[in-house]
Amino acid sequence: MWTKFGDGSGGADRDLTSSSGSATILLATLPLPEAMGPSEMTEPRLKRAHGNWVSGDRFWDRETELALLKEYLEEGAHLLIAAQRRIGKTSLLREATQRLEGSFRCLFVDLQKSHNPADAIVEISLATRPYADLWTRTRGAFSNILDKITGKVEALQLADLKVVLRSGLTHGDWQPRGDSLLAILAAEDLDVVIFLDELPILVNRILFGDDYEITSESRQETDAFMSWIRESCIRYRGKIRFVITGSIGLEPILRRASLSATLNVLAPFEVGPWNRETASGCLQALANQYGLTFEPEAVDAVLNRLGIYIPHHVQMFFDNIYRESRIDSTSAVSVALVEKVYSRDLLSIRGHAELSHLEERLKQVLGPKRLPLALDMLTEAAVCGMLTADAAFRLAKEYLPDDGTLRDEVREILGIMEHDGYLLGTPDSGYKMISNLLRDWWRARFEFGYVPTSKRDG
């Protein structure tokens, strides 16, 4: 059954709809459990999120996106999910794998720690393990490697299996092995969906290497791998679907090597921040779960501070509010408490790992030579409220040689930061930070000692 909760607002008026859409059962018509009164039944509840992704009773809303994702997959599309960090892409994919069971064989493949195409083939192979019959056939494709193992394959831990399979793949034979694997998947009675999470990180490693330089060899290997995915999408259309996502953008990486054409079989699938109503519903559901009450205007104070409603940031804000309320031994969340948590905790120097991690993500895409310029561009936008074209080029001249490519460099850096959700371009004005939280946190960390370009000599 495909389950839909309301209209995406996250409110209490919810309905359960069958996958065919032919039957709708209103929640209000269901008998109330004896142990739960009417007021408890109508109040949505949500457990706090812990870890990098959520599912089940910690997954909130995204019903419209899930329904669209299912629709695209049923029509045979291959998808490239585009979204800024902490939107909940991995959570969306994890939830989709659970809800699509019975309609598809879903393989969730995490490529975060992969370094080359052979690693990716091993990860896809091991993703078949939850399906005993499919794993048996997959093992057959690696029989020349697994037959050398003393003892039973089933007794091996996952990490050991990865080592064994990877040791049997040479640099040049990942593609025929991958072709054999996909042929096995395409022969399944149910169509297969392969969710490739963090593929951009893998491609970034292949293309740029440890020294962040594109070589003819690294470009050739990247082209071979992405072309293999493209050709596989075409060859197995109607039997296998690829869904690609990651915490950094794939298209900006490939554009630097003139390999964007390898993406032309993938349909873009946008996942944006929550709307205000959904974010408000999430906060109320969290408060209901943990016995807190938002006083008038306190929810608006949270949302106004955030500016845009990135799911992880909404959850992070509530988590700090909950901790502070426990310390203060109060169940009432006031505007004053919200403001104290925002300025003291969310913007503190100790900060949060996911905000500090932004620098590392930028470095992965831009490399160490262009990173300092990008950081100053973000600081200019945070401190001044806007990064103008004049300011961007003045900063660029301080970091990059003016050899005729400066304008292209600036445009590419700004394009990457806009694509990955750091900045938003405004007509005739320049670029500003999208998130109030990110802007305020960045300013609190980097404003001291920074001189805006308008106040510099020269």
C-alpha positions as CSV (number, residue, x, y, z in Angstrom):
1,M,0.0,0.0,0.0
2,W,1.2,3.5,-0.9
3,T,0.4,5.7,2.1
4,K,-0.3,9.4,1.7
5,F,-0.6,11.8,4.7
6,G,-2.7,14.8,3.8
7,D,-1.7,17.6,1.5
8,G,1.9,18.0,2.6
9,S,1.2,20.5,5.3
10,G,2.1,18.1,8.1
11,G,-1.2,18.9,9.8
12,A,-3.5,16.5,11.7
13,D,-6.0,16.1,8.8
14,R,-4.6,13.0,7.2
15,D,-5.9,10.3,5.0
16,L,-4.8,6.8,3.9
17,T,-4.9,6.2,0.2
18,S,-4.3,2.9,-1.6
19,S,-1.7,2.6,-4.3
20,S,-4.4,2.6,-7.0
21,G,-5.9,5.8,-5.6
22,S,-9.3,4.2,-5.8
23,A,-10.1,4.1,-2.1
24,T,-9.7,6.8,0.6
25,I,-10.3,6.0,4.2
26,L,-10.5,9.2,6.3
27,L,-8.6,8.9,9.6
28,A,-11.6,10.3,11.5
29,T,-13.8,7.4,10.5
30,L,-11.4,4.8,12.1
31,P,-12.4,3.6,15.5
32,L,-10.3,5.0,18.3
33,P,-8.1,2.6,20.3
34,E,-9.4,2.1,23.8
35,A,-6.1,3.4,25.4
36,M,-6.1,6.6,23.4
37,G,-8.6,9.5,23.7
38,P,-9.8,11.7,20.9
39,S,-7.4,14.6,21.7
40,E,-4.5,12.2,21.7
41,M,-5.6,10.7,18.4
42,T,-5.9,14.1,16.6
43,E,-2.5,15.4,17.7
44,P,0.3,14.4,15.4
45,R,3.5,13.2,17.2
46,L,7.0,13.0,15.9
47,K,10.2,11.5,17.5
48,R,13.4,13.5,17.2
49,A,15.7,12.7,14.4
50,H,19.1,11.2,15.4
51,G,21.8,10.3,12.9
52,N,22.2,11.1,9.2
53,W,18.9,9.9,8.0
54,V,15.4,9.0,9.3
55,S,12.6,6.7,8.4
56,G,9.4,5.3,9.8
57,D,8.1,7.2,12.8
58,R,10.9,9.8,12.5
59,F,10.1,10.6,8.9
60,W,7.9,13.7,8.4
61,D,5.9,14.6,5.4
62,R,7.5,14.6,1.9
63,E,4.4,12.8,0.7
64,T,4.1,14.8,-2.5
65,E,7.8,14.0,-3.4
66,L,7.4,10.3,-2.5
67,A,4.2,10.1,-4.7
68,L,6.0,11.8,-7.6
69,L,9.1,9.6,-7.2
70,K,6.9,6.5,-7.4
71,E,5.1,7.9,-10.4
72,Y,8.4,8.6,-12.3
73,L,9.7,5.2,-11.5
74,E,6.6,3.4,-12.6
75,E,7.0,5.3,-15.9
76,G,10.5,4.0,-16.3
77,A,12.4,7.2,-15.6
78,H,16.0,7.5,-14.4
79,L,16.4,10.3,-11.9
80,L,19.0,12.8,-10.7
81,I,17.8,14.2,-7.4
82,A,18.9,17.8,-7.0
83,A,18.7,19.5,-3.6
84,Q,20.8,21.5,-1.1
85,R,22.4,19.9,1.9
86,R,20.3,18.7,4.8
87,I,17.1,18.7,2.8
88,G,16.7,15.0,3.6
89,K,17.6,13.3,0.3
90,T,19.0,10.1,1.9
91,S,15.9,9.9,4.2
92,L,13.7,10.3,1.1
93,L,15.5,7.5,-0.7
94,R,15.5,5.2,2.4
95,E,11.8,5.8,2.9
96,A,11.1,5.2,-0.7
97,T,12.9,1.8,-0.7
98,Q,10.6,0.7,2.1
99,R,7.4,1.9,0.5
100,L,8.3,0.6,-3.0
101,E,8.8,-3.0,-1.7
102,G,6.4,-5.3,-3.5
103,S,6.4,-3.2,-6.6
104,F,10.1,-3.1,-7.2
105,R,13.3,-4.8,-6.0
106,C,15.0,-1.8,-4.4
107,L,18.8,-1.7,-3.9
108,F,20.1,1.1,-1.7
109,V,23.8,1.7,-2.5
110,D,25.9,4.0,-0.4
111,L,29.0,5.2,-2.3
112,Q,30.3,7.6,0.4
113,K,33.4,5.5,1.0
114,S,34.0,4.3,-2.6
115,H,37.1,5.4,-4.5
116,N,36.8,4.0,-8.0
117,P,34.3,2.2,-10.3
118,A,35.3,-1.3,-9.0
119,D,34.3,-0.2,-5.5
120,A,30.9,0.9,-6.9
121,I,30.3,-2.5,-8.6
122,V,31.1,-4.3,-5.3
123,E,28.6,-2.0,-3.4
124,I,25.9,-2.6,-6.0
125,S,26.5,-6.4,-5.7
126,L,26.3,-6.5,-2.0
127,A,23.1,-4.4,-2.0
128,T,21.3,-7.5,-3.3
129,R,21.9,-9.4,0.0
130,P,18.5,-8.6,1.5
131,Y,17.0,-10.7,-1.4
132,A,18.2,-14.3,-0.8
133,D,17.4,-15.5,-4.3
134,L,18.9,-12.5,-6.0
135,W,22.0,-12.6,-3.8
136,T,22.5,-16.3,-4.8
137,R,22.5,-15.3,-8.5
138,T,24.8,-12.3,-7.8
139,R,27.3,-14.5,-6.1
140,G,27.3,-16.6,-9.2
141,A,28.7,-13.7,-11.2
142,F,31.6,-13.6,-8.7
143,S,32.1,-17.3,-8.4
144,N,35.7,-17.2,-9.6
145,I,36.5,-14.9,-6.6
146,L,34.2,-16.4,-4.0
147,D,35.2,-20.0,-4.7
148,K,38.6,-19.3,-3.4
149,I,37.2,-18.6,0.1
150,T,37.8,-21.3,2.7
151,G,34.5,-21.8,4.5
152,K,31.0,-20.4,3.8
153,V,30.4,-17.1,2.2
154,E,27.4,-16.5,4.5
155,A,29.7,-16.6,7.5
156,L,31.7,-13.5,6.3
157,Q,30.9,-10.1,7.8
158,L,29.9,-7.4,5.3
159,A,33.3,-5.6,5.6
160,D,35.1,-8.9,4.9
161,L,33.0,-9.6,1.8
162,K,33.8,-6.2,0.4
163,V,37.5,-6.9,0.8
164,V,37.2,-10.3,-0.9
165,L,35.2,-9.0,-3.8
166,R,37.3,-6.0,-4.3
167,S,40.5,-8.0,-4.3
168,G,39.2,-10.0,-7.2
169,L,38.5,-7.0,-9.4
170,T,41.3,-5.4,-11.3
171,H,41.3,-1.9,-12.6
172,G,40.3,-3.0,-16.1
173,D,37.6,-5.6,-15.5
174,W,35.0,-3.6,-13.4
175,Q,32.9,-2.9,-16.5
176,P,32.3,-6.5,-17.8
177,R,31.6,-7.5,-14.2
178,G,29.2,-4.7,-13.9
179,D,27.5,-5.7,-17.1
180,S,27.0,-9.2,-15.8
181,L,25.6,-7.9,-12.6
182,L,23.1,-5.7,-14.4
183,A,22.1,-8.5,-16.7
184,I,21.2,-10.6,-13.6
185,L,19.1,-7.7,-12.2
186,A,17.3,-7.1,-15.5
187,A,16.2,-10.8,-15.5
188,E,14.3,-10.3,-12.2
189,D,10.5,-10.8,-12.3
190,L,10.1,-7.4,-10.6
191,D,11.7,-4.3,-12.0
192,V,14.8,-3.1,-10.1
193,V,15.5,0.4,-8.7
194,I,19.2,1.1,-7.9
195,F,19.5,4.1,-5.5
196,L,23.0,5.4,-5.9
197,D,23.5,7.6,-2.9
198,E,26.6,9.9,-2.8
199,L,27.6,9.1,-6.4
200,P,28.9,12.7,-6.8
201,I,31.4,12.1,-4.0
202,L,32.7,9.1,-5.8
203,V,32.9,10.9,-9.1
204,N,34.7,13.8,-7.5
205,R,37.3,11.4,-6.1
206,I,37.9,9.7,-9.5
207,L,38.1,13.0,-11.4
208,F,40.2,15.2,-9.1
209,G,42.2,12.7,-7.0
210,D,44.1,13.7,-3.9
211,D,45.7,16.7,-5.5
212,Y,42.4,18.2,-6.9
213,E,43.8,18.3,-10.4
214,I,42.1,16.8,-13.5
215,T,44.4,14.7,-15.5
216,S,43.8,13.0,-18.9
217,E,43.7,9.6,-17.1
218,S,41.3,10.8,-14.4
219,R,39.0,12.4,-17.0
220,Q,39.1,9.2,-19.1
221,E,38.2,7.0,-16.1
222,T,35.4,9.3,-15.1
223,D,34.1,9.4,-18.6
224,A,34.2,5.6,-18.8
225,F,32.3,5.2,-15.5
226,M,29.6,7.8,-16.2
227,S,29.2,6.6,-19.8
228,W,28.7,3.1,-18.5
229,I,25.9,4.3,-16.2
230,R,24.4,6.3,-19.2
231,E,24.5,3.3,-21.5
232,S,23.1,1.0,-18.8
233,C,20.2,3.4,-18.4
234,I,19.4,3.0,-22.1
235,R,20.1,-0.7,-22.4
236,Y,18.0,-1.8,-19.4
237,R,15.2,0.8,-19.7
238,G,12.0,-0.6,-18.5
239,K,13.8,-3.2,-16.3
240,I,16.3,-1.2,-14.2
241,R,15.9,2.4,-12.9
242,F,18.8,4.4,-11.6
243,V,18.2,7.1,-9.0
244,I,21.2,9.3,-8.2
245,T,21.7,11.7,-5.4
246,G,24.4,13.2,-3.2
247,S,25.4,15.9,-0.7
248,I,27.2,17.8,-3.4
249,G,26.0,18.5,-7.0
250,L,27.0,16.1,-9.7
251,E,26.5,18.4,-12.7
252,P,29.0,21.1,-11.6
253,I,31.6,18.4,-11.1
254,L,31.2,16.9,-14.5
255,R,30.9,20.3,-16.2
256,R,34.5,21.1,-15.1
257,A,35.6,18.1,-17.2
258,S,33.1,18.8,-20.1
259,L,31.3,15.5,-19.2
260,S,27.8,16.9,-18.6
261,A,26.4,15.1,-21.6
262,T,26.7,11.8,-19.6
263,L,23.8,13.0,-17.6
264,N,21.3,13.5,-20.4
265,V,19.4,10.3,-19.7
266,L,18.6,11.4,-16.2
267,A,15.5,13.4,-15.4
268,P,16.1,16.1,-12.8
269,F,14.0,15.7,-9.6
270,E,14.0,18.8,-7.4
271,V,13.6,18.4,-3.6
272,G,13.3,21.8,-1.9
273,P,12.9,23.0,1.6
274,W,9.7,22.5,3.5
275,N,7.1,25.2,3.2
276,R,6.2,27.2,6.3
277,E,3.1,25.1,7.1
278,T,4.9,21.8,7.0
279,A,7.8,23.1,9.2
280,S,5.3,24.5,11.7
281,G,3.5,21.1,11.7
282,C,6.8,19.4,12.4
283,L,7.6,21.6,15.4
284,Q,4.1,21.1,16.8
285,A,4.3,17.3,16.4
286,L,7.7,17.3,18.1
287,A,6.3,19.4,21.0
288,N,3.4,17.0,21.3
289,Q,5.7,14.0,21.5
290,Y,7.8,15.5,24.3
291,G,5.2,17.4,26.3
292,L,6.2,20.9,25.3
293,T,3.8,23.8,24.5
294,F,4.8,26.6,22.2
295,E,3.5,29.9,23.5
296,P,1.9,32.4,21.1
297,E,4.4,33.5,18.4
298,A,7.1,31.1,19.6
299,V,6.8,28.9,16.5
300,D,6.9,31.9,14.3
301,A,10.1,33.0,16.1
302,V,11.7,29.7,15.2
303,L,10.7,29.9,11.6
304,N,11.6,33.5,11.2
305,R,15.1,32.8,12.5
306,L,15.6,30.0,10.1
307,G,14.3,31.9,7.0
308,I,14.0,28.7,4.9
309,Y,12.9,25.4,6.4
310,I,15.5,22.8,5.8
311,P,14.3,19.7,7.6
312,H,17.5,19.0,9.5
313,H,17.7,22.6,10.7
314,V,14.1,22.6,12.0
315,Q,14.9,19.4,13.9
316,M,18.2,20.8,15.2
317,F,16.5,24.0,16.4
318,F,13.9,21.9,18.3
319,D,16.5,19.6,19.8
320,N,18.2,22.6,21.3
321,I,14.9,24.0,22.6
322,Y,14.0,20.7,24.1
323,R,17.4,20.4,25.9
324,E,17.1,24.0,27.2
325,S,13.5,23.4,28.4
326,R,14.7,20.4,30.4
327,I,17.5,22.3,32.0
328,D,15.1,25.1,32.9
329,S,12.4,22.6,34.1
330,T,9.7,24.1,32.0
331,S,7.3,22.8,29.4
332,A,6.5,26.2,28.0
333,V,8.5,27.4,25.0
334,S,8.5,31.2,24.9
335,V,9.9,33.6,22.3
336,A,12.6,34.5,24.8
337,L,13.7,30.9,25.1
338,V,13.8,30.6,21.4
339,E,15.9,33.7,21.0
340,K,18.3,32.5,23.8
341,V,18.7,29.1,22.1
342,Y,19.3,30.7,18.7
343,S,22.0,33.2,19.8
344,R,23.7,31.1,22.5
345,D,23.6,27.6,21.0
346,L,23.0,27.7,17.3
347,L,25.4,30.6,16.6
348,S,28.0,29.7,19.2
349,I,31.6,29.2,18.4
350,R,31.3,25.5,19.1
351,G,28.7,25.5,16.4
352,H,27.4,22.3,14.8
353,A,29.3,19.7,12.9
354,E,26.9,19.9,9.9
355,L,27.5,23.7,9.6
356,S,31.3,23.4,10.0
357,H,31.2,20.6,7.5
358,L,30.2,23.0,4.8
359,E,33.8,24.0,4.3
360,E,34.9,20.4,3.6
361,R,32.1,20.0,1.1
362,L,33.1,23.2,-0.8
363,K,36.7,22.0,-0.8
364,Q,35.7,18.7,-2.4
365,V,34.1,20.5,-5.3
366,L,36.3,23.6,-5.6
367,G,39.7,22.3,-4.5
368,P,42.2,24.1,-2.1
369,K,43.2,26.8,-4.6
370,R,39.7,28.2,-5.1
371,L,38.3,27.4,-1.6
372,P,39.7,30.6,0.0
373,L,38.0,32.8,-2.6
374,A,34.7,30.9,-2.1
375,L,35.0,31.4,1.7
376,D,35.5,35.1,1.3
377,M,32.6,35.4,-1.1
378,L,30.4,33.7,1.5
379,T,31.7,36.0,4.2
380,E,31.1,39.1,2.1
381,A,27.5,37.9,1.5
382,A,27.0,37.2,5.2
383,V,28.6,40.4,6.6
384,C,27.2,42.8,3.9
385,G,23.9,41.1,3.2
386,M,24.8,40.8,-0.5
387,L,27.6,39.7,-2.7
388,T,27.7,42.1,-5.6
389,A,29.3,41.4,-8.9
390,D,31.9,44.1,-8.2
391,A,32.8,42.6,-4.8
392,A,33.0,39.1,-6.3
393,F,35.5,40.2,-9.0
394,R,37.6,42.3,-6.5
395,L,37.9,39.3,-4.3
396,A,38.8,37.0,-7.2
397,K,41.6,39.3,-8.2
398,E,43.2,38.8,-4.8
399,Y,43.2,35.0,-5.1
400,L,43.4,34.1,-8.8
401,P,45.6,35.2,-11.7
402,D,43.9,37.6,-14.1
403,D,44.9,35.6,-17.2
404,G,41.7,36.1,-19.2
405,T,39.8,33.3,-17.4
406,L,38.9,35.2,-14.3
407,R,35.3,36.0,-15.3
408,D,34.7,32.3,-16.1
409,E,36.2,31.2,-12.8
410,V,34.0,33.6,-10.8
411,R,30.9,32.5,-12.7
412,E,31.7,28.8,-12.1
413,I,32.3,29.3,-8.4
414,L,29.1,31.3,-8.0
415,G,27.2,28.7,-10.0
416,I,28.4,25.9,-7.8
417,M,27.5,27.7,-4.6
418,E,24.1,28.5,-6.0
419,H,23.6,24.9,-7.2
420,D,24.5,23.5,-3.8
421,G,22.3,25.8,-1.8
422,Y,24.7,28.3,-0.3
423,L,23.7,31.4,-2.3
424,L,20.7,32.7,-4.2
425,G,21.1,35.0,-7.2
426,T,18.9,38.1,-7.2
427,P,18.1,40.1,-10.4
428,D,20.4,43.1,-10.8
429,S,21.6,42.9,-7.2
430,G,24.0,40.0,-6.7
431,Y,23.9,37.0,-4.4
432,K,22.7,36.6,-0.9
433,M,22.7,33.7,1.5
434,I,19.6,31.6,1.3
435,S,19.5,30.5,4.9
436,N,19.2,33.0,7.8
437,L,20.8,30.4,10.1
438,L,23.7,29.8,7.8
439,R,24.2,33.6,7.3
440,D,24.1,34.4,11.0
441,W,26.3,31.4,11.9
442,W,28.8,32.3,9.2
443,R,28.9,36.0,10.2
444,A,29.4,35.0,13.9
445,R,32.3,32.9,12.9
446,F,34.1,34.9,10.2
447,E,33.0,38.6,10.6
448,F,35.8,39.5,13.1
449,G,38.7,40.9,11.2
450,Y,37.0,40.8,7.8
451,V,37.0,44.0,5.9
452,P,34.2,44.3,3.3
453,T,35.4,45.0,-0.2
454,S,33.7,48.5,-0.2
455,K,36.0,49.6,2.6
456,R,39.2,48.3,1.1
457,D,41.8,50.5,-0.6
458,G,42.3,50.2,-4.3
